[in-house]
Amino acid sequence: MDLTLPEHSALMVNQRKISTNMKKNILLLVCTLLISQASFAQLFYTQTGKTSFFSKTPLEDISAVNNNVSSILNTATNDIAVRMNINQFRFPNRLMEEHFNENYLESEKFPAATFKGKIAEKIDFTKDGTYDVTAKGVMMIHGVSKEKVLIGKLTVAQSNITLDTNFEIALVDYKIDIPKIVWEKIAEKIAVKNNFSLIKK
C-alpha cells in the first residue's frame, strides 16, 4: 500500500526536475564555451543566479524573479555564458505566470534564454576589487538571437566573483507579441536585473 501524500510526492518530483535542469544547464554552458581541460582551474560558476524583470505602466506593474539561473565565467579568456529556464520565473500570482509562459514567452516551444559573450576589460582576478565591465555577445530569447552589450559591475572578493548587470529588453526585438487587449498593461521595454555570485569550479 502506497501511503505517500500526493502533495509531498509532487514536491519531490518538482525538486528533482529543478536539480536535473541545473546540472544540464551547467553542462551546456561548459560545452558552449568550448573550454579545454587545462583551463578548468579558471572556471567560476553558479546554478543559483538571480534574474528579475519589471514592467511599469500607468495601469499595472508586473514583476518576476528566477533564482535558478546558471552562469559560467572563464577568467583565463573572459568568456561568459548564461542560461535560464523560462518556466522558472515566479510571479506574484499564478495567472500572470500562466500568461507569461503560454501566451508571451511560449516556454514549451522556447524553454530557455541564453547569453554568450566576452568581458572586454582586462581584470586581475587574483586581487580583490570592484570593476566596471562591458560584455559584448549574443542574447537569445524566444528563439531570437541578437547582439547585445551588457554593462555592469564585477566584484572579486575572497576568491569569489559577483556580477551585477541592469539592462532593458524591447519585446519587439525578440518577436514577443502582446495581445491588444493588454497593451496598456505591459511596457514595450522590460527592465532586467542580474545578480550572480560565482564560485570556483
Buried (B, 14 or more C-beta within 10 A) or exposed (E): EEEEEEEEEEEEEEEEEBEEBBEBBBEBBBEBBEBEEEBEEBBBBBBEBBBBBBBBBEEEEBBBBBBBBBBBBBBBBBBBBBBBBBBBBBBEEEEBBEBBBEEBBBBEEBBBBBBBBEBEEEBEBEEEEEBEBBBEBEBBBBEEEEEBEBEBEBBBEEEBBBBBBEBEBEBEBBEBEBEEEBEEBBBEBBBBBBBBBBEEB
